[in-house]
Amino acid sequence: MGIQTENLSVGYGKQVVLSGVNLEVGAGKILTLIGPNGSGKSTILKTITQQLAVLGGRVLFVEQMGKGSKDMGEMSGNEIAKTMAMVMTKHPTPELMSCREVVGTGRYPYVGHMGILGREDWQKVDQAMEAVSALEVADRSFYEISDGQRQRVMLARALCQEPEALILDEPTSYLDMRYKLDILEKIRGLAKSRQIAVIMSLHELDLAMKLSDHVACVNGETIARIGPPEEIFAGGYVQQLYGVEKEAFNPLTGAMYLRSAKADPEVFVIGGGGEGSPVYYRLQREEIPFAAGILFENDLEMDAAKACAASVISVKAFSPIGEEQLSAGKKMIDQCRKVICAVSSFGPLNEANRELMEYAKKQGKL
């Protein structure tokens, strides 16, 4: 089963924040919402999960292979709880419950008004905790464990509901690199193995492009663009969405760069192959304007150079460095007070940079 929204309007009270929200995600697929803070990502997710009232349009649970759909507005709370689970940014902090007991609350839609879990329910609790590597904290107080462990416990709680759809609002918030990777790998694996339709929001664009089957761009008014990551992250649209300069973000790698004030360069950095990047960042931190070169346009550090350097001398990829670039490099060395050679070795196509190093040495600037 998948989730579909039809011309959905969302907001608070009677105030519409976004309208014309059309989303669709099928079983085993991940749809990720991206967009700047305050654009409405969480508002969409809270509306889908009925934490906020639908202000227009519909949310549908769609059967696979064209077998029909169910309007969520016409379903009971218990029906929805058996179909969809959620993990939101803010977690409850029950001081008197163990992690296993917290996960067990995911079985409430199946156990009646008394909320008493049977043997089979507790087996499902343990299976869910094992699936997300949370059994190690099963008997510990939920109040005392780390944020990363809590996120795994809440994911296990959602799995206990045996959902066909899973909604996650910023599941990697407050987590370190290890836990970010762990949680997202678990989500990706569970979506595939259990054929769960997943809608989530993420701030980490590099992870969104690696994890998602489709990406939806939320711009504060509607879904401005939706498609596979390779389409969304092509060109300069994402920079436009977030209101940053084109050089500040590389849509192919997800890398972000701090921009430097442009001024007459005081240092020339001979770089290439990624070896110049640490030097660029050091000079940037010390607010020393610099020039970089001679770089091939497809070099690993080209984006960092364009973002940080006052000037970049470059040559087309796989082309020999010509006299024009060599002359420009020597002229730049003459203008700068120092030269830093970040390159440890020179290949056949990079001999011109060796010549620049020797030129700087003769000038007493290396």
C-alpha positions in Angstrom: 0.0 0.0 0.0 1.2 3.5 -0.8 0.3 7.1 0.3 -1.1 9.8 -2.0 -2.2 13.3 -1.4 -4.6 15.1 -3.7 -4.5 18.9 -3.8 -3.8 18.9 -0.1 -4.0 22.2 1.8 -2.2 22.3 5.1 -1.8 24.8 7.9 -2.7 25.8 11.4 -6.3 26.4 12.6 -8.0 27.8 9.5 -4.9 29.5 8.2 -3.6 27.7 5.0 0.2 27.6 4.9 0.7 25.4 1.8 -1.8 24.3 -0.9 -1.8 22.1 -4.0 0.4 19.5 -2.3 0.4 16.5 -4.5 2.6 13.6 -3.3 2.7 9.9 -4.0 4.9 7.1 -2.7 4.5 3.4 -3.3 5.3 0.3 -1.3 9.1 -0.2 -0.7 9.9 3.4 -1.8 11.2 6.4 0.1 10.0 10.0 -0.7 12.0 12.7 1.0 10.8 16.3 1.6 13.5 18.9 1.4 13.4 22.7 1.7 14.5 25.6 4.0 13.4 25.9 7.6 9.9 27.1 7.9 8.9 26.0 4.4 6.2 23.6 5.6 7.8 20.1 5.6 6.7 19.3 9.1 3.3 20.8 8.5 2.7 18.4 5.6 3.8 15.4 7.7 1.7 16.4 10.7 -1.3 16.8 8.4 -0.7 13.3 6.9 -0.5 11.9 10.4 -3.6 13.7 11.5 -1.8 15.8 14.1 -3.2 18.8 12.1 -6.6 18.9 10.4 -6.7 18.7 6.6 -7.7 22.1 5.3 -8.4 21.0 1.8 -7.9 18.0 -0.5 -7.4 14.4 0.6 -4.9 11.9 2.0 -5.3 8.5 0.5 -4.0 5.0 1.2 -3.6 3.5 -2.2 -3.7 -0.2 -2.9 -1.1 -1.6 -5.3 -1.8 -2.6 -8.8 -4.8 -0.2 -9.2 -7.0 -2.0 -6.6 -8.5 1.2 -5.3 -7.8 3.6 -2.4 -9.1 4.6 1.0 -9.6 8.2 2.1 -7.9 8.6 5.4 -10.6 11.0 6.5 -13.1 8.2 6.4 -11.1 5.7 8.4 -11.2 5.2 12.2 -8.2 6.1 14.3 -7.6 2.4 15.0 -7.6 1.6 11.2 -5.1 4.3 10.6 -2.9 3.2 13.4 -2.8 -0.3 11.9 -1.8 1.1 8.5 0.5 4.0 9.3 3.1 4.7 11.9 5.1 7.8 12.6 8.4 8.9 14.2 8.4 12.6 14.9 11.2 15.0 15.9 10.2 15.3 19.5 10.0 12.1 21.6 8.0 11.5 24.7 10.1 11.0 27.8 8.3 8.6 30.1 10.4 8.4 33.2 8.9 5.2 34.5 8.9 3.0 31.4 11.7 0.8 30.0 12.5 0.9 26.4 10.8 -2.4 25.8 7.6 -1.1 27.4 7.8 2.0 25.1 8.2 -0.1 22.1 5.2 -2.2 23.3 2.9 0.8 23.1 3.1 0.3 19.3 0.9 -2.8 19.8 -2.0 -0.9 21.4 -4.0 -0.8 18.1 -4.2 -4.6 18.3 -4.8 -5.3 22.0 -8.1 -3.6 22.8 -9.0 -1.0 25.5 -7.2 -2.7 28.3 -3.8 -2.3 26.6 -2.6 -5.7 27.8 0.0 -7.3 25.5 0.0 -11.1 25.1 2.9 -13.4 24.4 2.7 -12.9 20.6 2.7 -9.1 21.0 5.9 -9.2 23.2 7.5 -11.4 20.5 6.7 -8.7 17.9 8.2 -6.1 20.3 11.5 -8.1 20.6 11.6 -8.7 16.8 11.1 -5.0 16.1 13.9 -4.1 18.6 16.2 -6.6 17.0 15.5 -5.3 13.6 16.8 -1.9 14.6 19.6 -3.1 16.9 17.9 -1.8 20.0 17.7 -5.0 22.1 20.8 -3.9 24.1 18.7 -1.1 25.7 15.5 -3.1 26.1 15.5 -3.1 29.9 16.9 0.4 30.4 14.8 3.4 31.2 13.8 5.3 28.0 14.5 8.5 30.0 18.2 7.6 30.5 19.4 6.5 27.1 21.0 8.7 24.4 19.2 10.5 21.5 20.5 8.0 19.0 19.3 5.1 21.1 15.9 6.8 21.6 15.5 7.2 17.8 16.1 3.4 17.3 13.6 2.7 20.1 11.0 4.9 18.5 11.6 3.3 15.1 11.1 -0.1 16.7 7.8 1.2 18.3 6.6 2.2 14.8 7.5 -1.2 13.4 5.5 -2.9 16.1 2.4 -1.4 14.6 3.1 -3.5 11.5 2.5 -0.5 9.3 2.3 -0.3 5.5 3.3 3.3 5.6 5.9 5.1 7.8 6.2 8.9 8.3 9.4 10.3 9.8 10.1 13.9 10.6 13.8 14.7 10.5 14.8 11.2 11.8 18.5 12.2 12.0 18.1 15.4 14.1 20.6 15.5 17.0 22.4 12.4 15.9 26.1 12.0 15.3 27.5 10.6 12.0 27.4 7.0 13.2 23.8 7.1 14.3 22.7 9.1 11.2 24.1 6.4 9.0 22.7 3.6 11.2 19.2 4.9 11.3 19.0 5.7 7.6 20.5 2.3 6.6 17.8 0.7 8.9 15.0 2.8 7.2 16.3 1.9 3.7 16.5 -1.8 4.5 13.1 -1.9 6.3 11.4 -0.1 3.4 12.7 -2.7 1.0 12.4 -5.9 3.1 8.9 -5.1 4.5 7.6 -3.1 1.5 6.8 -0.1 3.6 6.0 3.2 1.9 8.1 5.9 3.6 7.7 9.7 3.6 10.4 11.6 5.5 11.9 15.0 5.8 15.7 15.6 5.9 18.0 18.5 6.2 21.1 16.6 5.1 20.9 17.0 1.3 23.8 14.6 0.6 22.0 11.8 2.5 18.7 12.7 0.8 20.2 12.2 -2.6 21.7 8.9 -1.7 18.7 7.4 0.2 15.6 8.6 -1.6 13.7 7.2 -4.6 12.0 10.6 -5.1 12.6 14.0 -3.6 9.9 16.7 -3.1 11.0 20.3 -2.8 8.9 22.4 -0.4 9.2 26.2 -1.0 6.8 27.6 1.6 3.8 27.7 -0.8 3.5 24.3 -2.4 5.6 21.4 -3.7 7.6 23.3 -6.2 9.3 20.3 -7.8 9.3 16.5 -7.4 11.3 13.8 -9.0 14.2 11.3 -8.7 17.3 12.7 -6.9 19.4 12.8 -10.1 16.8 15.2 -11.6 16.3 17.4 -8.5 20.0 17.9 -7.8 21.0 18.6 -11.4 21.8 22.2 -12.2 21.3 25.0 -9.7 17.7 24.6 -8.6 18.5 23.4 -5.0 20.7 26.5 -4.4 17.7 28.6 -5.6 15.4 26.7 -3.3 17.6 27.4 -0.2 18.6 30.9 -1.3 22.3 30.3 -1.5 24.9 31.2 -4.1 25.5 28.6 -6.8 29.2 28.1 -5.7 28.1 27.5 -2.0 26.7 24.0 -2.8 27.7 21.2 -5.1 24.5 19.4 -6.1 26.5 16.3 -7.3 28.2 15.6 -3.9 26.0 17.5 -1.5 29.1 19.4 -0.2 28.6 22.9 1.2 31.2 25.7 1.1 31.6 28.9 3.0 32.0 31.8 0.7 35.0 34.2 1.0 35.1 37.9 0.4 36.7 38.6 -2.9 39.9 40.7 -2.6 43.3 41.0 -4.2 45.0 37.7 -3.5 48.0 37.7 -1.2 48.8 34.0 -1.6 48.9 31.7 -4.6 48.1 28.0 -3.9 49.4 25.4 -6.3 46.9 22.6 -5.9 45.2 19.6 -7.5 43.8 16.2 -6.8 42.1 17.4 -3.6 45.4 18.2 -1.9 44.7 22.0 -2.0 41.4 21.9 -0.2 42.8 21.9 3.4 45.0 24.9 2.5 42.0 26.8 1.1 40.0 26.3 4.3 43.0 27.3 6.5 43.5 30.5 4.5 39.8 31.2 4.5 39.7 30.8 8.3 42.6 33.3 8.7 40.8 35.6 6.2 43.8 35.7 3.8 42.6 36.2 0.2 44.3 33.8 -2.2 44.4 32.5 -5.8 44.4 28.9 -6.8 45.7 27.0 -9.8 46.4 25.5 -12.2 43.4 23.2 -11.8 41.6 21.0 -14.2 37.8 21.8 -14.3 36.9 18.3 -13.1 39.4 18.3 -10.2 38.2 17.1 -6.8 38.9 20.5 -5.3 37.6 22.7 -8.1 34.3 23.5 -6.3 36.1 24.4 -3.1 38.5 26.7 -5.0 35.7 28.5 -6.8 33.9 29.0 -3.5 36.9 30.1 -1.4 39.5 31.7 -3.7 39.5 35.2 -5.0 40.7 33.9 -8.4 41.1 30.5 -10.0 43.3 29.6 -13.0 41.9 26.5 -14.7 42.0 24.4 -17.8 39.4 22.1 -19.4 39.4 18.5 -18.2 41.9 16.1 -19.9 43.4 19.0 -21.8 47.1 19.9 -21.6 48.0 23.0 -19.6 48.9 25.7 -22.2 51.2 28.7 -22.3 48.2 30.9 -21.5 47.5 29.3 -18.2 51.2 29.0 -17.3 51.7 32.7 -18.0 48.7 33.6 -15.9 50.1 31.5 -13.1 53.5 33.2 -13.2 51.8 36.6 -13.3 49.7 35.7 -10.2 52.9 34.6 -8.4 54.5 38.0 -9.2 51.5 39.7 -7.6 51.3 37.6 -4.5 53.6 37.8 -1.5 53.7 34.0 -0.9 53.2 30.7 -2.7 52.1 27.5 -1.1 52.5 24.2 -3.1 50.0 21.7 -1.7 50.8 19.1 -4.3 53.1 16.2 -3.3 53.7 14.9 -6.8 53.3 15.9 -10.4 51.9 13.8 -13.2 52.5 14.1 -16.9 49.6 16.5 -17.4 50.7 18.5 -14.4 54.2 19.5 -15.3 53.2 23.1 -15.7 52.5 23.3 -11.9 56.0 21.9 -11.2 57.3 24.7 -13.3 55.2 27.2 -11.3 56.7 25.8 -8.1 60.2 26.2 -9.4 59.4 29.7 -10.5 58.1 30.6 -7.0 61.2 29.1 -5.5 63.4 31.3 -7.6 61.4 34.3 -6.6 61.9 33.4 -2.9 58.1 33.2 -2.4 57.6 29.4 -2.0 
